[in-house]
Amino acid sequence: MIKGSSHLRLVLSVLSLGLNLNWPLLAGQPPEFPAGPTGKGNLIFKLENDVWLDQDDGYTNGLFLGWVSPPLEEKSKSSWLRFLYRLNTRLLGNDARMESPENCLDPETSGQRWAALSITQGMFTPADLTREEIISDDRPYAGLLLASLTFVRNSGRTQTSWGGGLGVVGPLSLAEATQKWLHRTYGWTEPRGWTNQLKNEPVVDIWLCRFWTIWSPDKKEAGWNSVFKAGLGGQLGNLMTGLEATLDFRFGLNVQPGQEVWLPTPLCNQISLTGVKRTSIYAFCRVTGRALARNLLIEGNTFVSSHGQSLRHFYGQLTSGLAYESQQAVLSFYAAIRTKEFKGQKYFDPYCGLSFSLAL
């Protein structure tokens, strides 16, 4: 949806910022840092778009802005962080067996807890933007604006996320205004069918995810290595209801398990945090399968009549890319392709993404 040289300048600027923070540390034997995010937490920005693949339909744009807290502690000086710690403990419990030394990849990070606050905007359109009428055999125009709060607990080889989102689908998401402004500003095809978009509907979803580190190098081991993770998650609400399974493989220089927040939402659903012990560069490949009982963005409004399509209850996604991680920043660029999400869909849905996390 965003085309031309402005895109290239944005990508190059973020790449330059991220790489300049710690690039010299890749030469020779890298020093170790304290594990996990520190200071005032992480600021995260993500942009997903199909423009780099010369597309402008389906899931066409996702914008994510979030903050992940520093490790939460009961004796934190901040009353806000103490409040988040108490909520985290209530929701995710406290199983000391999971954090025993024999189960730990890294005793420094085992038992750490975080909270993640975020706001996400997503845009979804049919393939032909020039038509004003409803396109009966294509997905509806839909905009999503979602605020979420997610709690994370690291327990040895497992990482658990529990969270929820509150937002709106429809004109109040501002997706129509955003897309029209961008297309008008850059002289692109005017999207004419937004009058048929899904109507305003509040959305409330909750989710629970758990990831296991199946394989990881010894924490003292530097050089070329790999990490393999597997995860399961579920989501319940009027936006989406279903289950998700993920396999994640990484290979590169000084690869470590890292710390992440996983959100089983239809966009921008994986956040990498700063705080790895060694600066690293690696390639990654992620395979995700979903079984859905409900997808409002495909099937249409829940309580009023609207355009929609018959949902395919099973679909998959393949994501691959390159990432740079350091104590101060995480930068990744990736491409993804999603299989058909509704009956009668003609093509798979590809897009690319740029993610940047910065320690505060």
N, C-alpha and C positions, 0 to 999 in steps of 0.2 A: 504494500500500500504506500510505502514511502520510497520514492525512486530517485535515481540520479546521483550526482556527485556529493550532495549533502549527506547521503548515507555513508559514502566512503569516508568523508571527513570525520563523521561521528565515530565510526569504527576505528579509524587510525588514531584519533585522539584518545580514546579509551585504552587502546592497546599500548600507546606510548606511555600513558600514566601508569598503567599496571606494571609494565615491564621495567620501567625506570626505577620502581620502588626497590627492587631487590635483584635485578639481573646479574650483577657481578657475583652474587653468591653461588651461581651455578658453576662457576669455574673452580675446579679442584674439589677438595673434601669440604662439603658445606657444614657450617656450624649448626648445632642444635638450638632450638628455641623452646621456651615453655609451651606445652601443648594447650590447645583450646583457645577460643576467643577471649580477649582480655580487655582492660580499659573500660570504655563506655559501650562496648558491643560492636556490632557490625551494621553498616548501612548497605542495603542491597538494591541494585537497579537491574531490571531485566527487560529486554525488548525482544519480542518474537514477531516475525513478519514473513510473508511469502514473497516479498518483492525481489529478494536475491535470486529467486528461482523463476522470475518473470511470471508470477501468479498474482491474482487479486480476487480470490474467492474462497469459500469455505471458512475455515479458521484463518482470517486474514491479518489480524493484528492483536497482540497482547502486550500490555504495559504493566509492569509490576514495580512497586516501590515498597521497601520494607525495612524494618529494624529488628535485629536480633540482640537480645540482652547479653551482657557479660554473664559468666556463670553465676547462677542464683545461689545465695547463701542465707541461712537463717539469721546470721549476725551482720548482714549488710548494713552499711551506714544509711542507705536510702530506704525510706519507708515504702516507696513504690516497689523496689526490688524485693523487699521482705514480703510484701503482699503477693507478688508474683511467685515467690518461692512457696508460700503456703498453698496457693492454688495448685501449683505444680505437684506438690507432695500429696495433696488430697486426690488429684486425678490419676497420678501415675504410681502412687504408692512408694514403698521403701523396702525393697527386698535385699537385705545385706548379702545373701548367698550369691546373687548375681554380680556383686562387686568384690568378691573374694579374689585374692591374688591369682589363684589358679585359673580363673575365668577371664582375667583381664589381658587385653592387648597392651594397655598402658595404664598403670595405676594412677597416673596424674590426672587422666580424664575420666576414669571410671567413677560413676556417681555424680558427675556434673549434670546440671540442669540448666535449661534455657527457656526463654519465652520469645516468641516471634510475633510482631505486629506487622500487618501488611494491608495494602490496598491495591486492587487489581482491576484493570479495565480490559474487556475483550470485545472484539468485533467479529461478527459472523455474517457472511453474505452469500447469495447465490452466484453462479458463474457469470451471468449476463447482467452487468450493472446498468445497461442502457434501457432496460424494459421497466415501465412504470407499473404494469399490472402484476398480480401474483403469478409466479412461475410455478405451475402446479406440480412439476416433476423435480423441483429442486428445493433445497432447504430454505427456511424463512430468514429474512433479515432479523438479526438479534444483536442486542448490546447487553453487556453484563458489567456491573460495577459491584465489587465485592470487597468488604473489609473482613479481615480474619485475625484470630488470635490462636496461636498454636503453642503447646507446651511440649518440650523435648526432654528426655532423660536418657543419658548414656550409662549403660550397665554392662561393663566388660565388653563382650562381643556383640551385644545387642544395643539397638537404639530405638526408642519408642517415641512416637509423636501422637498427641491427642489434641484435637482442636475443633474449631467451629468457625463458620462464616455467616455474615449477615449482609445482605445487599439487595439489589434490585435488577430485574431484567425489564427492558423496555426503554422508552424515551428518556426516563430519568437517569439512565446510565450515561447519557451524553455521547454515546457512540456515534449516533447519526451526525450530530454537530461536529464532532471531531473528524470523522472521515470526510464530510463535505468540505470542511475548512482546509484540510490537507490537500484534497484533490483540486480545489479551487486555487489554492496558493501555488501549487506546482504544475497546474495546467493538465491534470490527468482526467481520465474519463469521469464524468459526473455520475455519481450513483443516484439513480432516479426512483428506486423502489422502496426507499425507507418509509414511505407512508403505509406500507404493508408490514412493518416490523411487528414483532411480538409486543403485546400491550404491557403496560406497567404491571409488574407482579413482584411483591417482596419474596426474597428467597432466604431460606434458613437451612444450613447444612452442618452436620457434624462429621468428624472423621477420626479414624484410629489407624495408625501404621506402625509396623515393626520391621526393622532391618537387621539382618545377621551378617557379620563379617565371616565369610566362609574360609577365605584365604587372605593372608596378609604377611608381608615380610617381617622379620625380627625388627623391633624398634631401633636397634643399633645398626641395622644394615643399610648402607647407602649404596647408590649406584642404580643399575637397571633392575627393576622388579615389577611386580604386579599385585593387584588387589581384586578380589572377587567378592561381591555382596549379593544377597538375595533378600527380597522383601515381600510382605503381604500387607494389604490395607483394605479398608472398607469405608464407604461414605453413605450417609443417610440424610435425605432431605428432599425438598421439592425441586431443587436444581438438578441434582444427580443422586441416584441410589444404585449402588453396585459394589463389586469387589475388584481388586487389582492385584496382580502379581508382577514382580519386576526382578530381572537379573541384570547386574551391573558389573562390567569388567573394565579394568584400567591397566594400562601398561606404559611405562616410561621411566624417566629419571627421578629417583628418590620418591617414588609413589608411596603414599601413606593412606590409611583408611580415611583420615579426615573427619570433619564433623559437618553434618548436613541437617536440613529440615525438609521433610517430604510432605507435600500437600496433594492429596488425591483429587485435584481439581482439573478441569479440562484445559488449563493453560498455565504456563509458568510454574510448574509444580515441583521443582527441585531447587533448593538453595544451598550452595556451598559456603562454608564459613571460613574466615581466616584463622590462623593459629596453628598451622602445621609446624612440625619441628624442623623440617628442612625445606628449603625452596625446591620446587619440583615442576617439571613439565611432563605431561603425559597425554596419550590418546585414550579415549573411552568409547565404549559401546554399551548401549542400554536397550534391553528388549522388555516391553511392557505388554501385558495382556489384560483386557478388562471384560468383565461380565456385568452388563447394566440392565437394571429393571426400569430405569427412568432417566431420561435426558431432556429436560425442558427446552434446551436450545435446539433440539431436533424435532421433538414431538409437539411443541407449541405450549401455549398457556395452560395452566392447571384448572383454573376456575371459570374462564370465559373462552368463547370460541375464537380460534386463531388459525392461521396457516401452520401446517406442520407435516412431517413425514413419518412413515412407519420405521421404527427404530430397529437397527440390527443389534441384537443383544450381546454380541461378542465382536470385539475388534482388537487389533494389535497396533503397536507403534514401535518403530526402530529409530533410535537416536544415536548419533555418533558425532564426535568432535574432538577438539583439542583444548587443553586447560593449562593454566599457569597458576600455581599456588605459592604463597609466601606467608610470613607472619603478618604482613600488612595488607595484602590484597589477594583476591582470587579473581581470575579472568578466564572466561571460556567462550568459545564460539562453536556452534553446533548446527547440524542439519537433522531434520526429523521427517519421517513419512508415516502417515497414519492410514490404516486400511479403511474401507468404506464403512460409514457410520449409519447409513439409512438405506432402506430398500430402494433400488432404482438409481442410486448414486453411480455416476459414470466413471469417476476417476478416484484414485487415492488422493489424500490431502497432504502435500508437502509444505514445509516452512523451515525457516532458519531462526536462530536465536543468538543473542549476545547477553551475557550475564557478567556483572561486575559487583564484587563485594569488597568493601573497604573498612578497615579497622578504624574506629573512632578514638 
